[in-house]
Amino acid sequence: MIIRNATLEELKSVHDIEVLCFNEGSYPLFVLRQLLDISNDYFLVAEHDNQILGYAIGNIVNGYDQSWILSLGVHPQARGKQVGKELTKKLIFLLEANNSKEICLTVHPDNFSAIKIYEQFGFEIFLESNNYYLDGDARFLMKRKGVSSR
């Protein structure tokens, strides 16, 4: 498996995974297109045998030492194969290499596998919101502070 920057030609595959992971809460294709432009080196894909297995999108907040993991998804057929863990590891490395001192993300409270991965990388829940996305659905906000060699 190779973790690398996403390309424009792969956005349809990324969108397909996004929809499989997040259903009606998924980003539309045009938003992924814009995120590709603004996230630059922080829009990653995991590839094996010319097939996209998953993706991760992050970004650094300008003027702050803070960054965000905006989305991370793994194709259902690739789950349990460390794809999410490797994408998270690579994205954290890239964000911290560019002086991010704090990485934040949101996760659904029922997404136990994602929460477990994030906790392995030092993320902690700092806020529980019942309406973070203004849709009445609960989310945990998690944060990882400090540069680490995890």
DSSP file with accessible surface (Angstrom, degrees, kcal/mol):
  #  RESIDUE AA STRUCTURE BP1 BP2  ACC     N-H-->O    O-->H-N    N-H-->O    O-->H-N    TCO  KAPPA ALPHA  PHI   PSI    X-CA   Y-CA   Z-CA
    1    1 A M              0   0   92      0, 0.0     2,-0.4     0, 0.0    47,-0.2   0.000 360.0 360.0 360.0 136.6    0.0    0.0    0.0
    2    2 A I  E     -A   47   0A 101     45,-2.8    45,-2.9     2,-0.0     2,-0.5  -0.948 360.0-155.3-116.0 132.8    1.2    3.5   -0.9
    3    3 A I  E     +A   46   0A  35     -2,-0.4     2,-0.3    43,-0.2    43,-0.2  -0.946  36.8 141.3-104.4 125.0    0.1    6.7    0.8
    4    4 A R  E     -A   45   0A  65     41,-2.3    41,-2.9    -2,-0.5     2,-0.1  -0.923  54.1 -64.0-153.0 174.6    0.5    9.7   -1.5
    5    5 A N  E     -A   44   0A  72     -2,-0.3    39,-0.3    39,-0.2     2,-0.1  -0.391  54.8-116.2 -66.7 142.1   -1.1   12.9   -2.7
    6    6 A A        -     0   0   13     37,-2.6     2,-0.3    34,-0.2    37,-0.1  -0.384  25.6-144.2 -74.2 155.7   -4.4   12.6   -4.4
    7    7 A T    >   -     0   0   53     -2,-0.1     3,-1.4     1,-0.1     4,-0.4  -0.829  24.8-111.6-117.7 161.4   -4.8   13.7   -8.0
    8    8 A L  G >  S+     0   0   81     -2,-0.3     3,-1.6     1,-0.3     4,-0.3   0.886 116.5  60.3 -57.3 -38.9   -7.8   15.3   -9.7
    9    9 A E  G 3  S+     0   0  155      1,-0.3     3,-0.3     2,-0.1    -1,-0.3   0.703 102.2  54.0 -65.2 -18.8   -8.4   12.1  -11.7
   10   10 A E  G <> S+     0   0   29     -3,-1.4     4,-2.3     1,-0.2     3,-0.3   0.490  77.8  95.6 -94.6  -2.0   -9.0   10.2   -8.5
   11   11 A L  H <> S+     0   0    7     -3,-1.6     4,-3.0    -4,-0.4     5,-0.2   0.843  80.5  56.0 -62.1 -34.5  -11.7   12.5   -7.0
   12   12 A K  H  > S+     0   0  139     -4,-0.3     4,-2.3    -3,-0.3    -1,-0.2   0.924 109.7  46.5 -62.2 -42.7  -14.5   10.3   -8.3
   13   13 A S  H  > S+     0   0   53     -3,-0.3     4,-1.9    -4,-0.2    -2,-0.2   0.907 112.9  49.4 -64.8 -41.8  -13.0    7.3   -6.5
   14   14 A V  H  X S+     0   0    0     -4,-2.3     4,-2.8     1,-0.2    -2,-0.2   0.933 110.8  50.5 -62.2 -43.6  -12.6    9.4   -3.3
   15   15 A H  H  X S+     0   0   40     -4,-3.0     4,-2.7     1,-0.2     5,-0.2   0.902 106.5  54.7 -62.6 -40.6  -16.1   10.6   -3.6
   16   16 A D  H  X S+     0   0   93     -4,-2.3     4,-2.1     1,-0.2    -1,-0.2   0.923 111.5  44.5 -58.5 -43.1  -17.4    7.0   -3.9
   17   17 A I  H  X S+     0   0    4     -4,-1.9     4,-2.4     2,-0.2     5,-0.2   0.919 110.3  55.4 -67.5 -41.8  -15.6    6.1   -0.7
   18   18 A E  H  X S+     0   0    4     -4,-2.8     4,-2.9     1,-0.2     5,-0.3   0.930 109.9  45.9 -55.5 -46.4  -16.9    9.3    1.0
   19   19 A V  H  X S+     0   0   55     -4,-2.7     4,-2.2     1,-0.2    -1,-0.2   0.915 111.4  51.8 -66.4 -41.6  -20.5    8.3    0.1
   20   20 A L  H  < S+     0   0   86     -4,-2.1    -1,-0.2    -5,-0.2    -2,-0.2   0.872 118.1  39.0 -61.9 -35.3  -20.0    4.7    1.3
   21   21 A C  H  < S+     0   0   30     -4,-2.4    -2,-0.2    -5,-0.1    -1,-0.2   0.873 132.0  20.5 -81.8 -39.6  -18.6    6.0    4.6
   22   22 A F  H >< S-     0   0   71     -4,-2.9     3,-2.6    -5,-0.2    -3,-0.2   0.370  78.8-168.8-120.4   2.3  -20.9    9.0    5.3
   23   23 A N  G >< S+     0   0   99     -4,-2.2     3,-1.7     1,-0.3    -1,-0.2  -0.116  78.1   1.9  48.1-125.3  -24.0    8.5    3.3
   24   24 A E  G 3  S+     0   0  184      1,-0.3    -1,-0.3     0, 0.0    -5,-0.1   0.653 131.9  61.9 -70.0 -12.7  -26.2   11.6    3.3
   25   25 A G  G <  S+     0   0   55     -3,-2.6    -1,-0.3    -6,-0.1    -2,-0.2   0.327  81.6 118.6 -91.7   9.4  -23.5   13.4    5.4
   26   26 A S  S <  S-     0   0   26     -3,-1.7    -7,-0.1    -4,-0.2   -11,-0.0  -0.358  73.1-101.9 -78.2 155.3  -20.9   13.1    2.7
   27   27 A Y        -     0   0   61      1,-0.1    -1,-0.1    -2,-0.1    -8,-0.1  -0.533  39.5-116.2 -68.8 136.9  -19.1   15.9    1.0
   28   28 A P    >>  -     0   0   57      0, 0.0     4,-1.9     0, 0.0     3,-0.7  -0.338  29.1-107.1 -66.3 159.0  -20.5   16.6   -2.5
   29   29 A L  H 3> S+     0   0   59      1,-0.3     4,-2.4     2,-0.2     5,-0.2   0.884 119.3  57.2 -57.1 -38.8  -18.0   16.1   -5.3
   30   30 A F  H 3> S+     0   0  132      1,-0.2     4,-1.9     2,-0.2    -1,-0.3   0.861 105.4  51.1 -66.2 -30.8  -17.6   19.9   -5.9
   31   31 A V  H <> S+     0   0   32     -3,-0.7     4,-2.9     2,-0.2    -1,-0.2   0.926 108.9  50.5 -70.3 -42.0  -16.5   20.3   -2.2
   32   32 A L  H  X S+     0   0    0     -4,-1.9     4,-2.2     1,-0.2    -2,-0.2   0.900 108.2  54.3 -60.6 -37.9  -13.9   17.6   -2.6
   33   33 A R  H  X S+     0   0   93     -4,-2.4     4,-1.4     2,-0.2    -1,-0.2   0.926 111.1  44.3 -61.1 -43.9  -12.7   19.4   -5.7
   34   34 A Q  H  X S+     0   0  111     -4,-1.9     4,-2.3     1,-0.2     5,-0.2   0.895 110.7  54.4 -69.9 -37.3  -12.3   22.6   -3.8
   35   35 A L  H  X S+     0   0   19     -4,-2.9     4,-2.7     1,-0.2     5,-0.3   0.869 103.5  56.8 -64.3 -34.4  -10.6   20.8   -0.9
   36   36 A L  H  X S+     0   0   23     -4,-2.2     4,-0.9     1,-0.2    -1,-0.2   0.920 109.7  46.2 -60.2 -41.1   -8.1   19.3   -3.3
   37   37 A D  H  < S+     0   0   88     -4,-1.4    -2,-0.2     1,-0.2    -1,-0.2   0.901 121.4  34.7 -68.3 -42.0   -7.2   22.9   -4.3
   38   38 A I  H  < S+     0   0  101     -4,-2.3    -2,-0.2     1,-0.2    -1,-0.2   0.712 115.0  53.6 -91.4 -19.3   -6.9   24.3   -0.8
   39   39 A S  H >< S+     0   0    0     -4,-2.7     3,-2.9    -5,-0.2    -1,-0.2   0.627  74.9 169.5 -91.0 -13.7   -5.5   21.3    1.0
   40   40 A N  G >< S+     0   0  107     -4,-0.9     3,-1.1     1,-0.3   -34,-0.2  -0.113  72.4  10.7  46.8-115.3   -2.6   20.8   -1.3
   41   41 A D  G 3  S+     0   0   93      1,-0.3    -1,-0.3   -36,-0.1    18,-0.1   0.447 121.3  70.7 -74.7  -0.5   -0.2   18.3    0.3
   42   42 A Y  G <  S+     0   0   28     -3,-2.9    16,-2.4    16,-0.2     2,-0.6   0.150  74.3  89.0-104.2  17.1   -2.7   17.4    3.0
   43   43 A F  E <   + B   0  57A   0     -3,-1.1   -37,-2.6    14,-0.2     2,-0.3  -0.931  63.8 175.9-113.2 102.9   -5.1   15.5    0.6
   44   44 A L  E     -AB   5  56A   0     12,-3.2    12,-2.1    -2,-0.6     2,-0.3  -0.762  20.9-161.8-113.2 154.6   -3.9   11.9    0.6
   45   45 A V  E     -AB   4  55A   0    -41,-2.9   -41,-2.3    -2,-0.3     2,-0.5  -0.957  15.7-138.2-128.6 151.9   -5.0    8.6   -0.8
   46   46 A A  E     -AB   3  54A   0      8,-2.5     7,-3.2    -2,-0.3     8,-1.1  -0.953  30.2-173.3-105.1 126.8   -4.0    5.1    0.0
   47   47 A E  E     +AB   2  52A  30    -45,-2.9   -45,-2.8    -2,-0.5     2,-0.3  -0.947  16.8 172.4-126.7 142.0   -3.5    3.0   -3.1
   48   48 A H  E >  S- B   0  51A  91      3,-2.2     3,-1.3    -2,-0.4    -2,-0.0  -0.955  76.3  -7.6-146.8 129.3   -2.9   -0.7   -3.7
   49   49 A D  T 3  S-     0   0  132     -2,-0.3     3,-0.1     1,-0.3    -1,-0.1   0.904 128.7 -56.3  50.8  47.2   -2.8   -2.3   -7.1
   50   50 A N  T 3  S+     0   0  149      1,-0.2     2,-0.4     0, 0.0    -1,-0.3   0.723 114.3 118.0  60.5  23.8   -4.0    0.9   -8.8
   51   51 A Q  E <   -B   48   0A 120     -3,-1.3    -3,-2.2   -38,-0.0     2,-0.6  -0.981  66.4-127.4-122.7 133.6   -7.1    0.9   -6.6
   52   52 A I  E     +B   47   0A  19     -2,-0.4    -5,-0.2    -5,-0.2     3,-0.1  -0.686  27.6 176.2 -79.6 120.1   -7.9    3.7   -4.1
   53   53 A L  E     -     0   0A  33     -7,-3.2    22,-3.3    -2,-0.6     2,-0.3   0.698  61.0 -26.4 -95.7 -26.3   -8.5    2.1   -0.7
   54   54 A G  E     -BC  46  74A   0     -8,-1.1    -8,-2.5    20,-0.3    -1,-0.3  -0.976  54.1-141.0-173.4 177.5   -9.1    5.3    1.3
   55   55 A Y  E     -BC  45  73A   0     18,-2.4    18,-2.1    -2,-0.3     2,-0.3  -0.967   1.4-158.0-151.2 161.3   -8.3    9.0    1.7
   56   56 A A  E     -BC  44  72A   0    -12,-2.1   -12,-3.2    -2,-0.3     2,-0.4  -0.986   7.1-164.4-144.1 138.9   -7.5   11.6    4.3
   57   57 A I  E     +BC  43  71A   0     14,-3.0    13,-2.7    -2,-0.3    14,-1.5  -0.993  17.1 161.3-127.6 128.9   -7.9   15.4    4.0
   58   58 A G  E     - C   0  69A   0    -16,-2.4     2,-0.3    -2,-0.4    11,-0.2  -0.851  12.7-171.1-135.5 172.5   -6.3   17.9    6.4
   59   59 A N  E     - C   0  68A  40      9,-2.0     9,-2.9    -2,-0.3     2,-0.4  -0.966  21.6-124.4-163.0 152.0   -5.5   21.6    6.5
   60   60 A I  E     - C   0  67A  33     -2,-0.3     2,-0.6     7,-0.3     7,-0.3  -0.843  28.5-122.7-100.5 135.9   -3.6   24.1    8.6
   61   61 A V    >   -     0   0   46      5,-2.9     3,-1.8    -2,-0.4     5,-0.4  -0.682  34.9-118.3 -77.8 118.1   -5.4   27.1    9.9
   62   62 A N  T 3  S+     0   0  149     -2,-0.6     3,-0.1     1,-0.2    -1,-0.1  -0.323  94.9  17.5 -60.2 136.1   -3.5   30.2    8.6
   63   63 A G  T 3  S+     0   0   84      1,-0.3     2,-0.3    -2,-0.0    -1,-0.2   0.451 115.5  79.9  84.6  -1.1   -2.0   32.3   11.3
   64   64 A Y  S <  S-     0   0  161     -3,-1.8    -1,-0.3     2,-0.2     0, 0.0  -0.871  81.3-124.1-130.2 167.5   -2.3   29.6   14.0
   65   65 A D  S    S+     0   0   99     -2,-0.3    36,-2.8    -3,-0.1    37,-1.6  -0.044  81.5 105.3 -97.1  30.7   -0.4   26.5   15.0
   66   66 A Q  E     + d   0 102A  49     -5,-0.4    -5,-2.9    34,-0.2     2,-0.3  -0.864  44.1 178.3-116.5 145.7   -3.6   24.5   14.6
   67   67 A S  E     -Cd  60 103A   0     35,-2.6    37,-2.5    -2,-0.3     2,-0.4  -0.892  14.5-139.2-137.4 170.3   -4.7   22.1   11.9
   68   68 A W  E     -Cd  59 104A  52     -9,-2.9    -9,-2.0    -2,-0.3     2,-0.8  -0.982  14.0-139.5-133.0 142.1   -7.7   19.9   11.2
   69   69 A I  E     -C   58   0A   7     35,-2.5    37,-0.5    -2,-0.4   -11,-0.3  -0.927  28.5-176.4 -91.5 111.2   -8.3   16.4    9.9
   70   70 A L  E     -     0   0A  51    -13,-2.7     2,-0.3    -2,-0.8   -12,-0.2   0.805  58.5  -9.1 -85.7 -34.2  -11.3   17.3    7.7
   71   71 A S  E     -C   57   0A  12    -14,-1.5   -14,-3.0    -3,-0.1     2,-0.3  -0.958  52.6-178.2-162.6 148.9  -12.3   13.8    6.5
   72   72 A L  E     +C   56   0A  26     -2,-0.3     2,-0.3   -16,-0.2   -16,-0.2  -0.947  13.9 170.8-151.0 127.8  -10.9   10.3    6.5
   73   73 A G  E     -C   55   0A   3    -18,-2.1   -18,-2.4    -2,-0.3     2,-0.4  -0.999  16.8-161.7-143.4 147.0  -12.6    7.4    4.8
   74   74 A V  E     -C   54   0A  15     -2,-0.3   -20,-0.3   -20,-0.2     5,-0.1  -0.993  34.1-108.7-127.7 132.5  -11.7    3.8    4.0
   75   75 A H    >>  -     0   0   48    -22,-3.3     3,-2.3    -2,-0.4     4,-0.6  -0.329  31.7-120.6 -56.4 136.8  -13.5    1.6    1.5
   76   76 A P  G >4 S+     0   0   55      0, 0.0     3,-0.9     0, 0.0    -1,-0.1   0.844 113.3  55.7 -51.6 -34.5  -15.6   -1.0    3.3
   77   77 A Q  G 34 S+     0   0  153      1,-0.2    -2,-0.1     3,-0.0   -24,-0.0   0.655 108.2  49.1 -73.8 -13.5  -13.7   -3.8    1.5
   78   78 A A  G X4 S+     0   0    4     -3,-2.3     3,-1.1   -25,-0.2     5,-0.5   0.402  83.3 119.6-104.9   1.7  -10.3   -2.4    2.8
   79   79 A R  T <<  +     0   0  128     -3,-0.9    -4,-0.0    -4,-0.6     0, 0.0  -0.321  68.2  32.0 -69.8 149.8  -11.3   -2.0    6.4
   80   80 A G  T 3  S+     0   0   81      1,-0.0    -1,-0.2    -2,-0.0    -3,-0.0   0.535  93.2  98.0  82.6   7.4   -9.3   -3.9    9.0
   81   81 A K  S <  S-     0   0  139     -3,-1.1    -2,-0.1     0, 0.0    -1,-0.0   0.047 101.8-103.5-115.7  21.9   -6.1   -3.7    6.9
   82   82 A Q  S  > S+     0   0  104      1,-0.1     4,-2.4     3,-0.0     5,-0.2   0.590  82.6 129.2  70.6  13.0   -4.5   -0.7    8.7
   83   83 A V  H  > S+     0   0    4     -5,-0.5     4,-2.5     2,-0.2     5,-0.2   0.959  74.0  44.4 -64.5 -49.8   -5.5    1.7    5.9
   84   84 A G  H  > S+     0   0    8      1,-0.2     4,-2.4     2,-0.2    -1,-0.2   0.902 114.0  50.8 -61.3 -41.1   -7.1    4.3    8.2
   85   85 A K  H  > S+     0   0   68      2,-0.2     4,-2.6     1,-0.2    -1,-0.2   0.924 111.7  46.5 -63.5 -43.6   -4.2    4.0   10.7
   86   86 A E  H  X S+     0   0   66     -4,-2.4     4,-2.3     2,-0.2    -2,-0.2   0.888 112.6  49.7 -69.0 -38.5   -1.6    4.6    8.0
   87   87 A L  H  X S+     0   0    0     -4,-2.5     4,-2.5    -5,-0.2     5,-0.2   0.925 112.6  48.0 -63.7 -43.5   -3.5    7.5    6.5
   88   88 A T  H  X S+     0   0    1     -4,-2.4     4,-2.8    -5,-0.2     5,-0.2   0.935 111.4  50.5 -61.8 -46.5   -3.8    9.1    9.9
   89   89 A K  H  X S+     0   0  103     -4,-2.6     4,-2.3     1,-0.2    -2,-0.2   0.926 112.9  45.4 -58.1 -47.2   -0.1    8.5   10.7
   90   90 A K  H  X S+     0   0   80     -4,-2.3     4,-2.5     2,-0.2    -1,-0.2   0.918 113.3  49.3 -66.1 -42.8    1.0   10.1    7.4
   91   91 A L  H  X S+     0   0    0     -4,-2.5     4,-2.7     2,-0.2     5,-0.2   0.928 110.9  49.8 -65.6 -42.3   -1.3   13.1    7.7
   92   92 A I  H  X S+     0   0    7     -4,-2.8     4,-2.9    -5,-0.2     5,-0.3   0.941 110.4  51.5 -59.2 -45.7   -0.2   13.8   11.3
   93   93 A F  H  X S+     0   0  130     -4,-2.3     4,-2.3    -5,-0.2    -2,-0.2   0.936 112.1  45.5 -56.4 -48.3    3.4   13.6   10.2
   94   94 A L  H  X S+     0   0   30     -4,-2.5     4,-0.8     2,-0.2    -1,-0.2   0.916 114.4  47.5 -64.5 -43.2    2.8   16.1    7.4
   95   95 A L  H ><>S+     0   0    0     -4,-2.7     5,-1.8     1,-0.2     3,-0.7   0.932 115.2  44.6 -65.1 -45.0    0.8   18.6    9.6
   96   96 A E  H ><5S+     0   0   20     -4,-2.9     3,-1.5     1,-0.2    -1,-0.2   0.848 105.7  61.2 -70.3 -30.9    3.3   18.5   12.4
   97   97 A A  H 3<5S+     0   0   60     -4,-2.3    -1,-0.2    -5,-0.3    -2,-0.2   0.744 102.8  54.4 -65.5 -20.2    6.2   18.8   10.0
   98   98 A N  T <<5S-     0   0   84     -4,-0.8    -1,-0.3    -3,-0.7    -2,-0.2  -0.136 130.2 -93.4-107.3  34.8    4.7   22.1    9.0
   99   99 A N  T < 5 +     0   0  108     -3,-1.5     2,-0.6     1,-0.2    -3,-0.2   0.624  68.8 156.1  71.5  19.4    4.6   23.5   12.6
  100  100 A S      < -     0   0    1     -5,-1.8    -1,-0.2     1,-0.2   -34,-0.2  -0.675  16.4-179.9 -75.7 122.9    1.1   22.4   13.6
  101  101 A K        +     0   0   93    -36,-2.8    45,-2.9    -2,-0.6     2,-0.4   0.550  69.5  36.5 -98.4 -12.2    1.1   22.2   17.4
  102  102 A E  E     -dE  66 145A  38    -37,-1.6   -35,-2.6    43,-0.2     2,-0.5  -0.979  64.3-165.7-145.7 127.1   -2.5   21.1   17.7
  103  103 A I  E     -dE  67 144A   0     41,-2.6    41,-2.4    -2,-0.4     2,-0.3  -0.970  13.0-172.2-116.4 128.6   -4.6   18.9   15.4
  104  104 A C  E     +dE  68 143A   1    -37,-2.5   -35,-2.5    -2,-0.5     2,-0.3  -0.798   9.1 164.0-117.2 159.5   -8.3   18.8   15.8
  105  105 A L  E     - E   0 142A   1     37,-1.9    37,-2.6    -2,-0.3     2,-0.4  -0.973  27.9-127.0-161.8 164.8  -11.1   16.6   14.2
  106  106 A T  E     + E   0 141A  26    -37,-0.5     2,-0.3    -2,-0.3    35,-0.2  -0.928  26.0 177.1-117.2 149.7  -14.7   15.7   14.6
  107  107 A V  E     - E   0 140A   8     33,-2.1    33,-3.4    -2,-0.4    -2,-0.0  -0.992  34.9-107.2-150.1 144.2  -16.0   12.1   14.8
  108  108 A H    >   -     0   0   50     -2,-0.3     3,-2.2    31,-0.2     7,-0.2  -0.528  31.0-126.1 -69.4 137.0  -19.4   10.5   15.3
  109  109 A P  T 3  S+     0   0   25      0, 0.0    -1,-0.1     0, 0.0    30,-0.1   0.752 109.3  55.1 -58.4 -23.3  -19.7    9.0   18.8
  110  110 A D  T 3  S+     0   0  110      1,-0.2     2,-1.9     2,-0.0     3,-0.2   0.498  79.3  96.1 -87.7  -3.9  -20.7    5.7   17.3
  111  111 A N    <>  +     0   0   57     -3,-2.2     4,-2.4     1,-0.2     5,-0.2  -0.482  47.7 164.2 -86.8  71.0  -17.6    5.4   15.1
  112  112 A F  H  >  +     0   0  150     -2,-1.9     4,-2.4     1,-0.2    -1,-0.2   0.844  67.9  54.4 -61.1 -38.0  -15.7    3.3   17.6
  113  113 A S  H  > S+     0   0   83     -3,-0.2     4,-2.0     2,-0.2    -1,-0.2   0.922 111.2  45.2 -66.5 -40.5  -13.0    2.1   15.1
  114  114 A A  H  > S+     0   0   13      2,-0.2     4,-2.8    -3,-0.2     5,-0.2   0.935 112.3  51.2 -67.1 -44.2  -12.1    5.7   14.2
  115  115 A I  H  X S+     0   0   15     -4,-2.4     4,-2.8     1,-0.2     5,-0.2   0.922 108.9  52.2 -59.3 -41.6  -12.1    6.8   17.8
  116  116 A K  H  X S+     0   0  132     -4,-2.4     4,-1.9     2,-0.2    -1,-0.2   0.922 110.6  47.3 -61.2 -45.1   -9.8    3.9   18.7
  117  117 A I  H  X S+     0   0   39     -4,-2.0     4,-1.0     2,-0.2    -2,-0.2   0.949 112.9  48.5 -61.4 -47.8   -7.3    4.9   15.9
  118  118 A Y  H ><>S+     0   0   16     -4,-2.8     5,-2.3     1,-0.2     3,-0.7   0.909 109.7  51.8 -62.4 -40.8   -7.3    8.6   16.9
  119  119 A E  H ><5S+     0   0  105     -4,-2.8     3,-1.9     1,-0.2    -1,-0.2   0.883 102.9  59.4 -63.8 -35.0   -6.8    7.7   20.6
  120  120 A Q  H 3<5S+     0   0   89     -4,-1.9    -1,-0.2     1,-0.3    -2,-0.2   0.800 105.8  50.1 -62.0 -26.4   -3.8    5.5   19.6
  121  121 A F  T <<5S-     0   0   12     -4,-1.0    -1,-0.3    -3,-0.7    -2,-0.2   0.218 129.2 -95.7 -97.4  13.5   -2.3    8.7   18.1
  122  122 A G  T < 5S+     0   0   15     -3,-1.9    23,-0.4     1,-0.3     2,-0.2   0.585  72.7 148.0  89.4  10.1   -2.9   10.8   21.3
  123  123 A F      < -     0   0    4     -5,-2.3     2,-0.4    -6,-0.2    -1,-0.3  -0.574  25.2-167.8 -77.1 143.6   -6.2   12.4   20.4
  124  124 A E  E     -F  143   0A 145     19,-2.2    19,-2.3    -2,-0.2     2,-0.3  -0.973  27.8-108.3-129.7 146.9   -8.5   13.2   23.3
  125  125 A I  E     +F  142   0A  60     -2,-0.4    17,-0.3    17,-0.2     3,-0.1  -0.579  38.9 167.8 -71.8 126.3  -12.1   14.2   23.3
  126  126 A F  E     +     0   0A  91     15,-2.9     2,-0.3     1,-0.4    16,-0.2   0.508  63.9  21.8-116.7  -9.5  -12.3   17.8   24.4
  127  127 A L  E     -F  141   0A  87     14,-1.4    14,-3.0     2,-0.0     2,-0.5  -0.966  56.0-154.6-157.5 138.8  -16.0   18.6   23.5
  128  128 A E  E     -F  140   0A 138     -2,-0.3     2,-0.4    12,-0.2    12,-0.2  -0.981  21.7-172.9-112.7 123.7  -19.2   16.7   23.0
  129  129 A S  E     -F  139   0A  27     10,-2.9    10,-2.8    -2,-0.5     3,-0.3  -0.963  23.9-164.1-121.3 135.2  -21.6   18.5   20.8
  130  130 A N  S    S+     0   0  131     -2,-0.4    -1,-0.1     8,-0.3    10,-0.1   0.476  96.4  22.0 -89.2  -4.8  -25.2   17.4   20.0
  131  131 A N  S >  S+     0   0   74      5,-0.1     3,-1.8     8,-0.1    -1,-0.2  -0.026  71.0 140.7-154.2  39.1  -25.4   19.8   17.0
  132  132 A Y  T 3  S+     0   0   86      5,-0.5     6,-0.1     1,-0.3    -2,-0.1   0.894  84.8  37.5 -58.2 -43.8  -21.9   20.6   15.7
  133  133 A Y  T 3  S-     0   0  101      4,-0.5    -1,-0.3    -3,-0.0     5,-0.1   0.220 114.8-113.0 -94.1  14.9  -22.9   20.4   12.0
  134  134 A L  S <  S+     0   0  150     -3,-1.8    -2,-0.1     3,-0.1    -3,-0.1   0.770  94.0 105.4  61.0  28.9  -26.3   22.0   12.7
  135  135 A D  S    S-     0   0   91      2,-0.3     3,-0.1    -5,-0.0    -1,-0.1   0.258  94.6-109.7-119.6   7.6  -28.0   18.8   11.7
  136  136 A G  S    S+     0   0   59      1,-0.3     2,-0.4    -5,-0.1    -5,-0.1   0.549  79.1 127.0  76.6   7.2  -29.0   17.6   15.2
  137  137 A D        -     0   0   65      1,-0.0    -5,-0.5   -29,-0.0    -4,-0.5  -0.808  60.8-115.8-102.2 139.8  -26.4   14.8   15.1
  138  138 A A        +     0   0   28     -2,-0.4     2,-0.3    -7,-0.1    -8,-0.3  -0.352  33.2 179.1 -74.0 150.0  -23.9   14.3   17.8
  139  139 A R  E     - F   0 129A  40    -10,-2.8   -10,-2.9   -31,-0.2     2,-0.4  -0.991  22.8-138.0-146.3 146.4  -20.1   14.7   17.3
  140  140 A F  E     -EF 107 128A  33    -33,-3.4   -33,-2.1    -2,-0.3     2,-0.5  -0.868  16.5-146.3 -96.0 138.5  -17.0   14.4   19.5
  141  141 A L  E     -EF 106 127A   9    -14,-3.0   -15,-2.9    -2,-0.4   -14,-1.4  -0.935  21.3-168.5-101.8 127.2  -14.4   17.0   18.9
  142  142 A M  E     -EF 105 125A   0    -37,-2.6   -37,-1.9    -2,-0.5     2,-0.4  -0.870   5.9-166.3-119.1 152.7  -10.9   15.5   19.5
  143  143 A K  E     -EF 104 124A  49    -19,-2.3   -19,-2.2    -2,-0.3     2,-0.4  -0.996  11.4-162.4-141.3 142.8   -7.6   17.2   19.8
  144  144 A R  E     -E  103   0A   7    -41,-2.4   -41,-2.6    -2,-0.4     2,-0.4  -0.997  18.5-161.6-123.1 125.7   -4.0   16.1   19.7
  145  145 A K  E     +E  102   0A 148     -2,-0.4   -43,-0.2   -23,-0.4   -44,-0.1  -0.841  44.0  12.3-111.6 145.9   -1.4   18.5   21.2
  146  146 A G  S    S-     0   0   32    -45,-2.9     2,-0.3    -2,-0.4   -43,-0.1   0.361  86.3 -71.6  80.5 151.0    2.3   18.7   20.7
  147  147 A V        +     0   0   94    -51,-0.1     2,-0.3     2,-0.0   -46,-0.1  -0.632  58.3 175.5 -77.8 134.7    4.7   17.1   18.4
  148  148 A S        -     0   0   44     -2,-0.3   -52,-0.1     2,-0.1    -2,-0.0  -0.948  39.5-135.8-139.3 160.2    5.2   13.4   19.1
  149  149 A S              0   0  123     -2,-0.3    -2,-0.0     0, 0.0   -56,-0.0   0.064 360.0 360.0-104.2  25.2    7.0   10.5   17.6
  150  150 A R              0   0  160    -29,-0.1    -2,-0.1   -61,-0.0   -29,-0.1  -0.201 360.0 360.0 -60.3 360.0    4.1    8.1   18.0
